[in-house]
């Protein structure tokens, strides 16, 4: 067996240089990851906002569907036709004028008696 030679120890200067080299490498890696990481965080925020907006739009869409179903019913069509003063066949149309004046006179008469 060959005799072992004692290993020469490296000086503190080499160890110190290695440490600073490792710190430099870690710093460069951190610098290179900074922008992609910030873009990722911003994108997550954008996605969360977009998801919230989509949920609002879906709720609005469901409400509009319910309104459409209610407006296309026969009763709704009849109400709207009556509002527009349409009459059904066989009905007679009466136009009453002066209702606001009549209400005012009635209010004054009832208020004056009491």
C-alpha positions in Angstrom: 0.0 0.0 0.0 1.2 3.4 -0.9 1.6 5.9 1.8 -1.0 8.6 1.8 0.2 12.0 1.2 -1.4 14.7 3.2 -3.7 16.8 1.1 -2.7 20.3 0.8 -5.3 22.6 2.2 -6.5 25.4 0.1 -6.0 28.8 1.4 -8.8 30.9 2.9 -8.6 33.1 -0.2 -9.8 30.4 -2.5 -12.7 29.4 -0.1 -13.7 33.1 0.1 -13.6 33.4 -3.7 -15.8 30.3 -4.1 -18.4 31.7 -1.6 -18.6 35.0 -3.5 -18.9 33.0 -6.8 -21.8 31.0 -5.4 -23.5 34.2 -4.1 -23.0 35.7 -7.6 -24.5 32.7 -9.3 -27.5 32.8 -7.0 -27.9 36.5 -7.6 -27.8 36.1 -11.4 -30.3 33.3 -11.2 -32.6 35.4 -9.0 -32.2 38.3 -11.4 -33.1 36.1 -14.4 -36.2 34.7 -12.6 -37.5 38.1 -11.3 -39.3 39.3 -14.5 -41.0 35.9 -15.3 -42.1 35.6 -11.7 -43.6 39.1 -11.7 -45.4 38.4 -15.0 -46.7 35.2 -13.5 -48.1 37.0 -10.5 -49.7 39.7 -12.7 -51.2 37.1 -14.9 -52.7 35.3 -12.0 -54.4 38.6 -10.9 -55.6 39.1 -14.4 -57.1 35.6 -14.6 -58.8 36.1 -11.2 -60.4 39.4 -12.4 -61.5 37.8 -15.7 -63.1 34.9 -13.8 -65.0 37.3 -11.6 -66.2 39.2 -14.7 -67.2 36.0 -16.4 -69.3 35.0 -13.3 -71.0 38.4 -13.4 -71.8 38.0 -17.1 -73.2 34.5 -16.5 -75.4 35.8 -13.8 -76.6 38.7 -16.0 -77.2 36.3 -18.9 -79.3 34.0 -16.7 -81.3 37.1 -15.5 -81.9 38.2 -19.1 -83.0 34.7 -20.1 -85.6 34.8 -17.3 -86.8 38.2 -18.4 -87.0 37.1 -22.0 -89.1 34.1 -21.0 -91.4 36.3 -18.9 -91.8 38.9 -21.7 -92.7 36.3 -24.4 -95.5 34.8 -22.4 -99.0 35.3 -23.6 -100.0 37.3 -20.5 -97.1 39.7 -21.0 -98.1 40.2 -24.7 -101.7 40.9 -23.7 -100.6 43.4 -21.0 -98.3 45.2 -23.5 -101.1 45.3 -26.1 -103.5 46.8 -23.5 -100.9 49.4 -22.6 -100.7 50.4 -26.3 -104.5 50.7 -26.4 -105.1 47.6 -28.6 -108.4 45.9 -28.2 -109.4 42.3 -28.9 -111.9 41.5 -31.6 -115.4 42.1 -30.3 -114.4 44.6 -27.6 -115.3 48.2 -27.5 -112.8 50.9 -26.9 -113.7 53.7 -24.6 -111.4 56.8 -24.3 -111.9 58.6 -21.0 -110.5 62.1 -20.9 -110.0 64.5 -17.9 -109.1 61.9 -15.3 -106.3 64.1 -13.7 -108.8 67.0 -13.4 -111.5 64.6 -12.0 -109.0 63.3 -9.4 -108.0 66.8 -8.4 -111.6 67.9 -8.0 -112.4 64.8 -6.0 -109.4 65.4 -3.7 -110.4 69.0 -3.1 -114.1 68.1 -2.5 -113.1 65.3 -0.1 -110.5 67.5 1.7 -113.0 70.4 2.0 -115.7 68.3 3.6 -113.5 66.7 6.2 
